[in-house]
Structures are given as C-alpha cells and as structure tokens.
C-alpha cells in the first residue's frame, strides 16, 4: 500500500472510539510519518492505541476551550469523530453543536484550516430525532466557519469490535426470541475499515475540500435481516418478532430505564424513520477511490464461532 501525503501532525478528536482506533491503525500502515494526537480523559484505558508509535495520547477534556487550543498547537489538520447516540437535548447540543463551535474558534485562533468532520446519513434540520437534528446543526456551524472542511456521512458502521452486530449476536445467545422495534428500518452498513480509509483519503486529497461524502456499503438491508444475520453467523439464530409502532415505542421507553447503555431509545426509533441509506445525490466512497466492502466479506470473520479471541481457546485450555 502506498504512503499517503497526509498532515505531519493530526489532532484526532474521538480517537479512542471504534472508528478512531481503526483510523489510527490505518494511518500506522499508510502514513507512519503522521503524528496523531489523541486526547482522552482516561489515557490508561486506551490500551490498544498505546502500542502504535505514531499516536500521542494526551490527557485532556476536548470540551474545554483552553484545552482545545493547547491540543491544536503545531497541528496541520483536525478530524472530529466525537458523537453520542443516546441522551437528552442538552447532551446532543453539547456534543454535536457546542463542541464544533468551540473547535471552530480554536482552529481560527490557532491558524488550523483543515478539518474532516464525521457526521451521519439522514441529518437534517427538520429530521424526526434529536440526534439527526443536532448533527445537522453541527454541520451548519462548521460550514459557516470558512475552514477547509470535508464532511463524511456514514451509515451504520460494522466491524470486529462494533456495538451493533456484536450486540445483536450477544442478545440472541441468551434470548429465546427477539422482539424487534424498527424491524423494517433500512440501513446501508459500511465497514469501519472503509470509513477509516475514507477519512485518510479525504485528508490527502485537496479536491475533497468543500465536499459532503456519503459513506455507505454496497447493500441496503432492513434491520430485521441484519439481526437475523448476526444470530445465524454467531450460531444462535432466533425468531424475530417485529413490533408494531406503539409496542416498539414502549420497548424503547423500557430500555431507556434499564441500567447501562441502552440498546435502543425512543430517539433512536425516531431516527429510524429516515432510511439510513445513501441519497445518491452526493459523492460516495468511490469518489475517494474506495470500493466499499460487503457484509459477507467481513462479518463471518468476527461473528462466527471460533473467531477473534476465541481462536486462542484451545491453546488456553492446553496450557491452563
């Protein structure tokens, strides 16, 4: 793989998350000379990134304007991956709108012009969910700033450590049936490796400045089919029971009150009213020279029994 002409020093917000880790690993392969600054409130928890020599973990709160200014010092570009799927209006506003506003101010003060922002498919000011509306407002803040901006809008992202297909596989390992809200909601899942490659390609290509690029895989699939695929590949196929609107709303409400990160909320359900697929009116991954990978090419490699860490089970048993 050829080396890309990427920035010498890159600030990566949200670098310890699912996409951020994939991007760091991708950059280590294609641009080992690029220094990646990854702020985190818990550097000790970012175990997977500490092994990459080009990653600089910094203890910082990215919502602190002064900290943002210090982090940008000496950087040539910024990638913003910070996002939340669940929360109230205040949380969505803080993460999806206020953080971009603070980032713009810090970039303007520090003379950093290049920014790649990862948003989501379906964003609109009049979208049915708080998540999508706040994402749209965040995009608007960045577009009005006059920076060298590229916006990427991915569909739901899958990969070996995703919290999507893995979650549905784990659920089917313990549940006899799966009552499913939003069963007919349409997605166009995109592999995390393709999203990472798209971010790197956007940084390396000046012609991506000013563009909004839709990151979607080759298949449009309803949620029920994705849940069924997760069960089949993990060896725990279960009957899926699509829930009608009122029961779906009630299920989401109950899940919001359960401990831990909810599997689904009423706002997620509202987001699924909008097909999470490429519009066809904006450039896609192909515009960045990327041919998107299919579900079938990747998912069996991490959901099928005996994959990932389970491949070492026999060795562990032999050596106690």
C-alpha positions as CSV (number, residue, x, y, z in Angstrom):
1,X,0.0,0.0,0.0
2,X,1.4,3.4,-1.0
3,X,2.1,6.1,1.5
4,X,-0.3,9.0,1.5
5,X,0.7,12.7,1.7
6,X,-1.0,13.2,5.0
7,X,-0.6,16.0,7.6
8,X,2.6,15.9,9.6
9,X,0.6,16.3,12.9
10,X,-3.1,15.5,13.2
11,X,-5.4,16.2,16.1
12,X,-7.9,13.3,16.3
13,X,-11.0,14.0,18.5
14,X,-12.8,10.8,19.5
15,X,-9.7,8.8,18.6
16,X,-10.2,6.2,21.4
17,X,-13.6,5.1,20.0
18,X,-14.5,2.4,17.4
19,X,-13.8,4.4,14.3
20,X,-10.9,6.3,15.9
21,X,-9.0,3.1,16.7
22,X,-9.5,1.9,13.1
23,X,-8.2,5.2,11.8
24,X,-5.1,5.1,13.9
25,X,-4.3,1.6,12.8
26,X,-5.0,2.6,9.1
27,X,-2.7,5.6,9.4
28,X,0.0,3.5,11.0
29,X,0.0,1.4,7.8
30,X,-0.3,4.1,5.1
31,X,1.2,7.2,6.8
32,X,3.7,6.1,9.5
33,X,5.2,9.6,9.5
34,X,2.0,11.3,10.5
35,X,1.9,12.1,14.2
36,X,-1.6,11.6,15.6
37,X,-2.6,13.5,18.8
38,X,-5.4,11.7,20.6
39,X,-6.9,13.5,23.6
40,X,-8.7,11.4,26.2
41,X,-9.9,11.8,29.7
42,X,-8.5,8.3,30.6
43,X,-5.2,7.7,28.8
44,X,-4.7,4.5,30.8
45,X,-7.8,3.0,29.3
46,X,-6.6,3.5,25.7
47,X,-4.6,0.2,25.7
48,X,-4.9,-0.6,22.0
49,X,-3.5,2.8,20.9
50,X,-0.5,2.8,23.2
51,X,1.2,0.2,21.0
52,X,1.2,2.5,17.9
53,X,4.4,4.6,17.9
54,X,2.9,7.5,15.9
55,X,0.0,8.0,18.4
56,X,0.4,10.6,21.2
57,X,-2.2,10.1,23.9
58,X,-2.9,13.3,25.8
59,X,-5.0,13.6,29.0
60,X,-7.5,16.4,28.1
61,X,-11.1,17.3,28.0
62,X,-12.0,18.3,24.5
63,X,-15.0,20.3,25.7
64,X,-12.6,22.7,27.5
65,X,-11.8,25.6,25.0
66,X,-8.4,26.2,26.6
67,X,-7.5,22.5,26.3
68,X,-8.6,22.5,22.6
69,X,-6.3,25.5,21.9
70,X,-3.3,23.7,23.5
71,X,-4.1,20.4,21.6
72,X,-4.2,22.3,18.3
73,X,-0.7,23.8,18.7
74,X,1.5,22.6,16.0
75,X,-1.2,20.6,14.2
76,X,-1.8,20.8,10.5
77,X,-5.4,19.3,10.5
78,X,-8.2,18.0,12.7
79,X,-10.5,15.0,12.4
80,X,-13.7,15.2,14.6
81,X,-15.2,11.8,15.4
82,X,-16.9,12.8,18.7
83,X,-20.6,11.8,18.8
84,X,-23.2,10.3,21.1
85,X,-26.2,8.1,20.1
86,X,-28.2,8.5,23.3
87,X,-29.1,11.4,25.6
88,X,-31.3,14.3,26.1
89,X,-31.5,17.6,24.1
90,X,-28.8,19.2,26.3
91,X,-26.3,16.3,25.7
92,X,-26.8,16.2,22.0
93,X,-26.4,20.0,21.8
94,X,-23.2,19.9,23.9
95,X,-21.5,17.2,21.8
96,X,-22.9,17.8,18.3
97,X,-23.2,21.6,18.2
98,X,-21.2,23.2,21.0
99,X,-18.1,21.2,20.5
100,X,-18.0,22.0,16.8
101,X,-18.5,25.7,17.7
102,X,-15.6,25.5,20.2
103,X,-13.5,23.6,17.6
104,X,-14.1,26.4,15.0
105,X,-13.0,29.1,17.5
106,X,-9.8,27.1,18.4
107,X,-9.0,26.4,14.8
108,X,-9.4,30.1,13.8
109,X,-7.3,31.2,16.8
110,X,-4.6,28.6,16.1
111,X,-4.5,29.1,12.3
112,X,-5.5,25.5,11.6
113,X,-7.7,25.4,8.5
114,X,-8.1,21.7,7.5
115,X,-10.9,19.8,9.2
116,X,-12.6,16.4,8.4
117,X,-15.9,16.0,10.3
118,X,-17.7,12.7,10.5
119,X,-21.4,13.2,10.7
120,X,-24.2,10.7,9.7
121,X,-26.6,9.9,6.9
122,X,-30.1,11.4,7.2
123,X,-29.1,14.6,9.1
124,X,-31.5,17.5,8.5
125,X,-32.7,20.5,10.5
126,X,-36.3,19.0,10.3
127,X,-35.3,15.4,10.9
128,X,-37.6,13.4,13.3
129,X,-34.9,12.8,16.0
130,X,-32.9,15.0,18.3
131,X,-29.8,13.1,17.2
132,X,-30.2,13.9,13.5
133,X,-31.3,17.5,14.1
134,X,-28.3,18.2,16.3
135,X,-25.9,16.6,13.8
136,X,-27.3,18.9,11.1
137,X,-26.8,22.0,13.3
138,X,-23.2,20.9,14.0
139,X,-22.6,20.6,10.3
140,X,-24.0,24.1,9.7
141,X,-21.7,25.6,12.4
142,X,-18.7,24.1,10.6
143,X,-19.8,25.1,7.1
144,X,-20.2,28.7,8.2
145,X,-16.7,28.9,9.6
146,X,-14.9,29.2,6.3
147,X,-12.5,26.4,7.1
148,X,-11.2,23.8,4.6
149,X,-13.9,21.3,5.5
150,X,-14.8,17.8,4.4
151,X,-17.9,16.2,5.8
152,X,-18.3,12.4,5.8
153,X,-21.8,10.9,6.4
154,X,-21.6,7.2,7.2
155,X,-24.4,4.7,7.5
156,X,-24.3,2.3,10.5
157,X,-20.7,1.1,10.8
158,X,-19.8,-2.6,11.3
159,X,-16.5,-4.2,12.2
160,X,-14.8,-6.6,14.6
161,X,-15.5,-4.5,17.7
162,X,-18.7,-2.9,16.7
163,X,-21.6,-2.3,19.1
164,X,-24.2,-3.2,16.5
165,X,-23.9,-6.7,15.1
166,X,-22.0,-7.9,18.1
167,X,-24.7,-6.6,20.4
168,X,-27.4,-8.4,18.4
169,X,-25.4,-11.6,18.4
170,X,-24.9,-11.4,22.2
171,X,-28.6,-10.8,22.7
172,X,-29.5,-13.9,20.7
173,X,-27.2,-16.0,22.7
174,X,-29.4,-15.5,25.7
175,X,-32.9,-14.6,24.4
176,X,-35.2,-17.3,23.0
177,X,-36.9,-14.7,20.7
178,X,-36.1,-11.2,19.7
179,X,-38.9,-8.7,19.8
180,X,-37.6,-6.0,17.4
181,X,-38.6,-2.4,17.2
182,X,-38.0,-0.8,13.8
183,X,-37.6,-4.1,12.1
184,X,-38.2,-2.7,8.6
185,X,-35.8,0.3,9.1
186,X,-33.4,0.4,6.2
187,X,-29.6,0.6,6.6
188,X,-26.7,0.5,4.2
189,X,-23.9,-0.7,6.6
190,X,-20.4,0.4,5.9
191,X,-17.2,-1.4,7.1
192,X,-15.1,0.5,9.7
193,X,-12.0,-0.1,7.6
194,X,-13.7,1.7,4.6
195,X,-14.6,4.7,6.8
196,X,-11.0,4.9,8.2
197,X,-9.7,4.8,4.6
198,X,-12.2,7.5,3.6
199,X,-11.0,9.8,6.3
200,X,-7.4,9.3,5.4
201,X,-8.1,9.8,1.7
202,X,-10.1,13.0,2.3
203,X,-7.2,14.4,4.3
204,X,-4.8,13.5,1.5
205,X,-7.0,14.9,-1.3
206,X,-7.4,18.7,-1.7
207,X,-10.3,18.1,-4.1
208,X,-12.4,16.7,-1.1
209,X,-12.4,20.2,0.5
210,X,-16.0,21.6,0.4
211,X,-17.4,18.2,-0.3
212,X,-20.0,16.2,1.7
213,X,-19.4,12.5,1.0
214,X,-21.8,9.6,1.8
215,X,-20.1,6.6,3.3
216,X,-22.3,3.5,2.6
217,X,-21.7,-0.1,1.8
218,X,-22.9,-2.0,-1.3
219,X,-26.1,-3.4,0.3
220,X,-29.4,-1.9,1.5
221,X,-30.6,-4.2,4.3
222,X,-33.6,-3.9,6.7
223,X,-32.8,-4.1,10.4
224,X,-34.5,-7.5,10.8
225,X,-32.2,-9.0,8.2
226,X,-29.2,-7.6,10.0
227,X,-30.3,-9.1,13.3
228,X,-31.0,-12.4,11.6
229,X,-27.6,-12.4,10.1
230,X,-25.9,-11.7,13.5
231,X,-27.8,-14.7,15.0
232,X,-27.1,-17.1,12.2
233,X,-23.3,-16.3,12.0
234,X,-22.8,-16.4,15.8
235,X,-24.6,-19.8,16.0
236,X,-27.6,-18.5,17.9
237,X,-30.4,-18.0,15.3
238,X,-33.6,-16.8,17.0
239,X,-37.1,-16.0,15.9
240,X,-37.5,-12.3,15.3
241,X,-40.8,-10.7,16.2
242,X,-41.3,-7.3,14.5
243,X,-43.1,-4.9,16.9
244,X,-45.8,-2.5,15.7
245,X,-45.4,1.2,16.4
246,X,-46.9,1.5,19.9
247,X,-45.2,-1.6,21.2
248,X,-41.9,-0.5,19.6
249,X,-42.2,2.9,21.4
250,X,-42.9,1.1,24.7
251,X,-39.9,-1.2,24.3
252,X,-37.6,1.7,23.6
253,X,-39.0,3.5,26.7
254,X,-38.4,0.5,28.9
255,X,-34.8,0.1,27.5
256,X,-34.1,3.7,28.4
257,X,-34.7,2.9,32.1
258,X,-32.5,-0.2,32.2
259,X,-29.0,0.1,33.7
260,X,-26.1,0.6,31.3
261,X,-26.0,1.9,27.7
262,X,-29.5,1.3,26.2
263,X,-29.8,-1.0,23.2
264,X,-32.4,1.4,21.8
265,X,-34.1,4.6,22.8
266,X,-37.2,6.5,21.6
267,X,-34.9,8.9,19.8
268,X,-33.1,6.0,18.1
269,X,-36.5,4.8,17.0
270,X,-37.3,8.2,15.6
271,X,-34.0,8.3,13.7
272,X,-35.0,5.0,12.0
273,X,-38.0,6.7,10.4
274,X,-35.4,8.1,7.9
275,X,-33.8,5.4,5.7
276,X,-30.2,5.2,6.7
277,X,-29.0,4.8,3.1
278,X,-27.1,6.9,0.6
279,X,-29.2,9.5,-1.2
280,X,-27.4,9.1,-4.5
281,X,-27.3,12.9,-4.8
282,X,-23.9,13.3,-3.1
283,X,-20.5,11.7,-3.8
284,X,-19.9,8.3,-2.3
285,X,-16.8,6.3,-1.3
286,X,-16.0,5.7,-4.9
287,X,-15.2,9.4,-5.2
288,X,-12.3,8.8,-2.8
289,X,-11.1,5.8,-4.7
290,X,-12.7,3.3,-2.3
291,X,-14.8,0.3,-3.4
292,X,-16.9,-0.5,-0.3
293,X,-16.7,-3.9,1.2
294,X,-19.7,-6.1,1.7
295,X,-21.1,-7.5,4.9
296,X,-20.4,-11.1,3.7
297,X,-16.7,-10.3,3.2
298,X,-16.1,-9.2,6.8
299,X,-18.8,-10.2,9.3
300,X,-18.3,-14.0,9.3
301,X,-14.7,-13.3,10.2
302,X,-15.6,-11.9,13.6
303,X,-19.1,-13.2,14.4
304,X,-18.7,-16.9,13.5
305,X,-17.8,-19.3,16.4
306,X,-14.0,-19.7,16.9
307,X,-13.2,-16.2,15.6
308,X,-11.5,-13.2,17.3
309,X,-10.2,-14.1,20.8
310,X,-12.0,-17.5,20.7
311,X,-9.3,-18.7,18.3
312,X,-7.0,-19.0,21.3
313,X,-9.4,-21.0,23.5
314,X,-7.8,-24.4,22.6
315,X,-4.3,-23.1,23.4
316,X,-5.6,-21.7,26.7
317,X,-7.2,-25.0,27.6
318,X,-3.9,-26.9,26.9
319,X,-1.8,-24.6,28.9
320,X,-4.3,-23.9,31.6
